[in-house]
Amino acid sequence: MHNTKVYIETYGCQMNVADSEIVMGILKNHGYDITSDINAADVILLNTCSVRDNAEQRIYGRLTNLKYNKTQKPGLVLGILGCMAERLRKELIEDKKIVDLVVGPDEYRKLPAYIDVAFNGGKGIGVQLSRTETYEEIIPYREDGLQAWISVMRGCDKFCTYCVVPFTRGRERSRKLGSIVDEVLQLSDRGFREVTLLGQNVNSYYDELHDFSDLLAACAEVDNGMRVRFTTSHPQDFSDKLLYTIAEHKNICNYIHLPVQSGSNRILDLMNRSYTVEHYLQIIEKAKKIIPGVTFSTDLIAGFPTETVEDQNMTLELMKAVEYDGAYMFKYSPREGTKAFKMEDDVPEEVKGARLQEIIDLQLDISLKINRNLIGKRDTVLVEGFSKKSDKFLAGRTDTNKLVIFESVNGFKPGDYVELEIYKATSATLFGTVV
């Protein structure tokens, strides 16, 4: 075997993390070694993200640094994988010249061949999108650990006007339920304690026979000591059946990430989100009835084209009505190729910044209020490891995805479930004592 060493850096979403594991699985099968030392690598791959402009700028910055590595090691192959590949292949290969291969999310099987082309002085380019590729039978390469992310479907058919995903990742296609359940089984055998089922829009999963609720139930039944999470959901496809499925299995976490993006129906319409605020709030109400103790997180975009102060206030009102545990909050950035790109980006940068800050401040207040209400209550955490600040403390997560720090006693170790009583709270962290 050729013992060529490959180093992979992953940017962007969890889906990219899962893709990097698939890429490593493919390369390992072809006799490549994976290294965590960039200086030892013969091949450096950056798995990229296109969702926001700053994600792309980071990659350009990184490529400038890596020019140095290429001068130090003349045969070094430098490759771009993922969402930027499709979008910017001409720029990356022709204008930047230091990139040797550009491979999109549906062409990873051919990566070994493209690397060979690059080693022989050519340029490896594979950016076709596929209607069928799911990498179903490829076993991702994962280090041992507690948490794994499983990609259950690829692509998206929603075409939200701000989003580049349908163009960089193609149309929706789902893996067969059986292949996913097998993967959960293998992870359970290896001692993993939590899996997250991933899709750009996971609740529209459908493998010709089963819907997402069926998949979630089947995964939960593999090992009832293993937690099951999922992300990301679209309100349009959120069924009552799914809510009952979550309620019926104690190891399916009572935590739902349900992006709303805006609290204004006018803006939602411009975003092509295909639901109204009223419909969204109905799902939240139903979930609260069906799943005791359910918590929510969301995504919010500040400063979408034509957004007014009234629209912003509606978003703030919605946040107060739902009381999210947490949120991913962003300023709108236009992405070439999307419908919104043709709309005038007419909200000034400083207004976007101020609105985003207002959203962040409100969310911090809400998170703090929710967390303070937990003081004196008990909850079970899955221990993940030592806390970031001290080896005297362990960190774990509750079913509702809250981080809890507690003193390291009784020989507890990662993977254990521990019952804690909460005695202190910040907006981001809880502190507990072992019961």
Secondary structure, 3 states (H helix, E strand, C coil): CCCCEEEEEECCCHHHHHHHHHHHHHHHHCCCEECCCHHHCCEEEEEECCCCHHHHHHHHHHHHHHHHHHHHCCCCEEEEEEHHHHHHHHHHHHHCCCCCEEECCCCHHHHHHHHHHHHCCCCEEECCCCCCCCCCCCCCCCCCCCEEEEECEECCCCCCCCCCHHHHHCCCEECCHHHHHHHHHHHHHCCCCEEEEECCCHHHCECCCCEHHHHHHHHHCCCCCCEEEEECCCHHHCCHHHHHHHHHCCCECCEEECCCECCCHHHHHHCCCCCCHHHHHHHHHHHHHHCCCCEEEEEEEECCCCCCHHHHHHHHHHHHHHCCCEEEEEECCCCCCCHHHHCCCCCCHHHHHHHHHHHHHHHHHHHHHHHHCCCCCEEEEEEEEECCCCCCEEEEEECCCCEEEEECCCCCCCCCEEEEEEEEECCCEEEEEEC
